[in-house]
Amino acid sequence: MTYYPYLRGRMYDLLALKELCEDKQLDKNIIPIIEPVRDSKELQKTVNTFLKFHQPFSLVANPQVSVYGLNDTKLYPLPDMSTVDFFLPSAILAADFSTDYLNSDQETILIAKHYPLLKAYQHSNLLKQTDHILIPEEARLHKIAGKKAISLTDPLTFVKHVEDYKILEDEYFQPASWYKQVDNYQGFGDYSMVGSVYFDKGMPSRAIALHIIYVTSNGILRIHHFVSDSNESMRGQKEKFFEALTKLVNWSSKNINGINNTPALQELLSYSNQDKFPGLGIVKKLSLKHHFQLISRLFTDVSGQKR
């Protein structure tokens, strides 16, 4: 089984991937697909770390969000990866698509989210030469992609207001079975706990929510939301964080053990013994690291190897 998490190249997403790779906690069957959003030092460092540790990964050649693709001259240029056998070139089938993006001897990924565009290329050499086609779970897309299809889902419920996660609290997370691919897909991808909706800048919220993914005893992935209570105004971010964290600590003491008890989760829980608000970026980084540490452990257990 291969997992293709789809991430926009925000700073803390990249830091999570970089640190996991450096600590050898990112399974080789996890192949991050990064859609760059900024010409940043973090992106450059993350790519160089992947190359150093031979971590399979992909970069989208024609990003469709933010400003990365608008300027060919980069302050933080990326190395030539045309001969790197564990790098998978990828491109989004969109208005600016060029077949040159995937003209490579490496394994390639075509990201096809819209049926009319994929239909237009149905009998082209592009689909014959592309190794993987990342698609939403739609039957008509799957029919065209065939055995090259990788499912792309967004398991995180999108809410307009963070407080609404109080109503959901705990929900089913992963439509694809991480331990057994179903419906003739060759792998699965998702937007992790970040979600598919992209905001160029963080939106202020009266509430703070922590999101923790965990696996149940029967192998189902779920996500639990912990939301602050003092949400009448924007003030008091530190207090809101500790309100949500206290809920996480209490819940974890009863529900988290074994494979779910990752180093990143322990680091997040350790803030309950401090008087420091680490900032939402660090919280997001640790939550994302926890997710990938958990999936890496699950893959290792299924393969029968020792951790």
Secondary structure, DSSP 8 states (H G I E B T S, - for coil): --EEEEEE--HHHHHHHHHHHHTT-S-TTB--EEE--S--HHHHHHHHHHHHHT--BEEBSS--SSSGGG-SS-SS-----TT-TTB--EEE-STT--GGGG-SSS--EEE---HHHHHHTTTSHHHHH-SEEEE-S-HHHHHHHGGGEEEEE--S---SSGGGHHHH-EEE--SS-TTS--TT-S-EEE-TTT-S---SS----S--EEEEEEE-TTS-EEEEEEE-S--SSS--HHHHHHHHHHHHHHHHHHH--GGG--HHHHHHHGGGGSS----HHHHHHHHHHHHHHHHHHHHHHHTT---
